Amino acid sequence: MKIIMEKILLFLRNEDGQTSTEYILLVAVVAMIVFKFREQAGQRLEQLTGKVFNKADGMLDQ
């Protein structure tokens, strides 16, 4: 997994010969990932914010 991440970072840092098509493809891949996990991420974000506000309410009550 570490090797894959290093290769991806090297690819992103290498600007030689990168065209707008490559950037568009990268944006498309990121968009696909966001759409794939948006429901799960939304649920998790709701849980986290709920915990934060519940804790803040508890502190105010004390």
C-alpha positions in Angstrom: 0.0 0.0 0.0 2.8 2.4 0.9 4.5 1.7 -2.5 1.3 2.5 -4.3 0.9 5.8 -2.5 4.5 6.7 -3.2 4.0 6.0 -6.9 0.8 8.1 -7.0 2.5 11.0 -5.3 5.5 10.8 -7.7 3.1 10.8 -10.6 1.2 13.8 -9.3 4.5 15.7 -8.6 5.9 15.0 -12.1 4.8 17.8 -14.3 6.8 16.8 -17.4 4.4 16.3 -20.3 1.2 16.5 -18.4 -1.6 17.8 -20.5 -5.0 19.1 -19.6 -6.4 15.7 -20.6 -4.5 14.1 -17.8 -5.7 16.6 -15.3 -9.3 16.1 -16.4 -8.9 12.4 -16.0 -7.5 12.9 -12.5 -10.5 15.1 -11.6 -12.8 12.5 -13.0 -11.3 9.7 -10.9 -11.6 11.9 -7.7 -15.2 12.7 -8.6 -16.0 9.0 -9.0 -14.5 8.3 -5.6 -16.5 11.1 -4.0 -19.8 10.0 -5.6 -19.1 6.3 -4.6 -18.6 7.1 -0.9 -20.7 10.3 -0.5 -23.5 8.5 1.4 -21.1 6.7 3.8 -19.1 10.0 4.3 -22.3 11.9 4.9 -23.5 9.5 7.5 -20.2 9.5 9.3 -20.1 13.3 9.2 -23.5 13.4 10.8 -22.4 11.1 13.5 -19.3 13.2 14.3 -21.1 16.5 14.3 -23.9 15.0 16.5 -21.3 13.9 19.0 -19.6 17.3 19.0 -22.9 19.2 19.6 -24.1 16.7 22.2 -20.8 17.1 24.1 -21.1 20.9 23.8 -24.6 20.7 25.2 -23.4 18.6 28.1 -20.7 21.1 28.9 -23.2 24.0 28.9 -25.5 22.1 31.2 -22.7 21.7 33.7 
